[in-house]
Amino acid sequence: MFVVMQLEDIWKKNEDYLFDEIFKTADKKDGRVVGVRHFTANTCTCKICQAHR
């Protein structure tokens, strides 16, 4: 849970350089990120949602 909270803090503070370093290590399946999710509307265009589609 601690890691999730830290990642959320980094994302909300717009620390893109740090978020990108962590996000590139997220689990992937068939080229799609599955290890980090953003549960929101299907219209969201954030990095997390784009990588999951």
PyMOL CGO cylinders between C-alpha atoms (Angstrom):
from pymol import cmd
from pymol.cgo import CYLINDER

trace = [
    CYLINDER, 0.00, 0.00, 0.00, 2.88, 2.36, 0.77, 0.3, 1, 1, 1, 1, 1, 1,
    CYLINDER, 2.88, 2.36, 0.77, 4.20, 2.12, -2.78, 0.3, 1, 1, 1, 1, 1, 1,
    CYLINDER, 4.20, 2.12, -2.78, 0.79, 2.95, -4.22, 0.3, 1, 1, 1, 1, 1, 1,
    CYLINDER, 0.79, 2.95, -4.22, 0.51, 6.03, -2.03, 0.3, 1, 1, 1, 1, 1, 1,
    CYLINDER, 0.51, 6.03, -2.03, 4.00, 7.20, -2.98, 0.3, 1, 1, 1, 1, 1, 1,
    CYLINDER, 4.00, 7.20, -2.98, 3.34, 6.70, -6.69, 0.3, 1, 1, 1, 1, 1, 1,
    CYLINDER, 3.34, 6.70, -6.69, 0.09, 8.65, -6.37, 0.3, 1, 1, 1, 1, 1, 1,
    CYLINDER, 0.09, 8.65, -6.37, 1.90, 11.51, -4.61, 0.3, 1, 1, 1, 1, 1, 1,
    CYLINDER, 1.90, 11.51, -4.61, 4.54, 11.65, -7.35, 0.3, 1, 1, 1, 1, 1, 1,
    CYLINDER, 4.54, 11.65, -7.35, 1.85, 11.67, -10.03, 0.3, 1, 1, 1, 1, 1, 1,
    CYLINDER, 1.85, 11.67, -10.03, -0.25, 14.39, -8.36, 0.3, 1, 1, 1, 1, 1, 1,
    CYLINDER, -0.25, 14.39, -8.36, 2.82, 16.62, -7.90, 0.3, 1, 1, 1, 1, 1, 1,
    CYLINDER, 2.82, 16.62, -7.90, 3.52, 16.34, -11.66, 0.3, 1, 1, 1, 1, 1, 1,
    CYLINDER, 3.52, 16.34, -11.66, 7.00, 14.96, -11.05, 0.3, 1, 1, 1, 1, 1, 1,
    CYLINDER, 7.00, 14.96, -11.05, 7.03, 13.41, -14.51, 0.3, 1, 1, 1, 1, 1, 1,
    CYLINDER, 7.03, 13.41, -14.51, 10.71, 12.51, -14.55, 0.3, 1, 1, 1, 1, 1, 1,
    CYLINDER, 10.71, 12.51, -14.55, 10.32, 10.42, -11.38, 0.3, 1, 1, 1, 1, 1, 1,
    CYLINDER, 10.32, 10.42, -11.38, 6.95, 8.95, -12.35, 0.3, 1, 1, 1, 1, 1, 1,
    CYLINDER, 6.95, 8.95, -12.35, 8.32, 7.89, -15.75, 0.3, 1, 1, 1, 1, 1, 1,
    CYLINDER, 8.32, 7.89, -15.75, 11.28, 6.10, -14.16, 0.3, 1, 1, 1, 1, 1, 1,
    CYLINDER, 11.28, 6.10, -14.16, 8.97, 4.09, -11.92, 0.3, 1, 1, 1, 1, 1, 1,
    CYLINDER, 8.97, 4.09, -11.92, 6.21, 3.59, -14.49, 0.3, 1, 1, 1, 1, 1, 1,
    CYLINDER, 6.21, 3.59, -14.49, 8.52, 2.02, -17.08, 0.3, 1, 1, 1, 1, 1, 1,
    CYLINDER, 8.52, 2.02, -17.08, 9.12, -0.86, -14.65, 0.3, 1, 1, 1, 1, 1, 1,
    CYLINDER, 9.12, -0.86, -14.65, 5.38, -1.65, -14.33, 0.3, 1, 1, 1, 1, 1, 1,
    CYLINDER, 5.38, -1.65, -14.33, 4.29, -5.15, -15.27, 0.3, 1, 1, 1, 1, 1, 1,
    CYLINDER, 4.29, -5.15, -15.27, 3.21, -5.55, -18.87, 0.3, 1, 1, 1, 1, 1, 1,
    CYLINDER, 3.21, -5.55, -18.87, 1.36, -8.22, -20.81, 0.3, 1, 1, 1, 1, 1, 1,
    CYLINDER, 1.36, -8.22, -20.81, 1.37, -8.21, -24.61, 0.3, 1, 1, 1, 1, 1, 1,
    CYLINDER, 1.37, -8.21, -24.61, 2.82, -4.67, -24.58, 0.3, 1, 1, 1, 1, 1, 1,
    CYLINDER, 2.82, -4.67, -24.58, 0.02, -3.32, -22.37, 0.3, 1, 1, 1, 1, 1, 1,
    CYLINDER, 0.02, -3.32, -22.37, 0.68, -2.02, -18.85, 0.3, 1, 1, 1, 1, 1, 1,
    CYLINDER, 0.68, -2.02, -18.85, -1.20, -4.12, -16.30, 0.3, 1, 1, 1, 1, 1, 1,
    CYLINDER, -1.20, -4.12, -16.30, 0.81, -3.44, -13.14, 0.3, 1, 1, 1, 1, 1, 1,
    CYLINDER, 0.81, -3.44, -13.14, -0.44, 0.12, -12.62, 0.3, 1, 1, 1, 1, 1, 1,
    CYLINDER, -0.44, 0.12, -12.62, -4.08, 1.07, -13.03, 0.3, 1, 1, 1, 1, 1, 1,
    CYLINDER, -4.08, 1.07, -13.03, -6.14, 4.23, -12.77, 0.3, 1, 1, 1, 1, 1, 1,
    CYLINDER, -6.14, 4.23, -12.77, -9.77, 3.40, -12.07, 0.3, 1, 1, 1, 1, 1, 1,
    CYLINDER, -9.77, 3.40, -12.07, -11.75, 6.22, -13.67, 0.3, 1, 1, 1, 1, 1, 1,
    CYLINDER, -11.75, 6.22, -13.67, -13.89, 6.99, -16.70, 0.3, 1, 1, 1, 1, 1, 1,
    CYLINDER, -13.89, 6.99, -16.70, -12.98, 5.36, -20.01, 0.3, 1, 1, 1, 1, 1, 1,
    CYLINDER, -12.98, 5.36, -20.01, -12.40, 8.83, -21.44, 0.3, 1, 1, 1, 1, 1, 1,
    CYLINDER, -12.40, 8.83, -21.44, -9.37, 9.55, -19.23, 0.3, 1, 1, 1, 1, 1, 1,
    CYLINDER, -9.37, 9.55, -19.23, -6.25, 10.37, -21.26, 0.3, 1, 1, 1, 1, 1, 1,
    CYLINDER, -6.25, 10.37, -21.26, -3.59, 10.21, -18.54, 0.3, 1, 1, 1, 1, 1, 1,
    CYLINDER, -3.59, 10.21, -18.54, -0.37, 8.23, -19.09, 0.3, 1, 1, 1, 1, 1, 1,
    CYLINDER, -0.37, 8.23, -19.09, -1.63, 5.31, -17.03, 0.3, 1, 1, 1, 1, 1, 1,
    CYLINDER, -1.63, 5.31, -17.03, -4.91, 4.96, -18.93, 0.3, 1, 1, 1, 1, 1, 1,
    CYLINDER, -4.91, 4.96, -18.93, -3.25, 5.37, -22.32, 0.3, 1, 1, 1, 1, 1, 1,
    CYLINDER, -3.25, 5.37, -22.32, -0.72, 2.65, -21.52, 0.3, 1, 1, 1, 1, 1, 1,
    CYLINDER, -0.72, 2.65, -21.52, -3.45, 0.24, -20.43, 0.3, 1, 1, 1, 1, 1, 1,
    CYLINDER, -3.45, 0.24, -20.43, -5.55, 0.52, -23.58, 0.3, 1, 1, 1, 1, 1, 1,
]
cmd.load_cgo(trace, "trace")
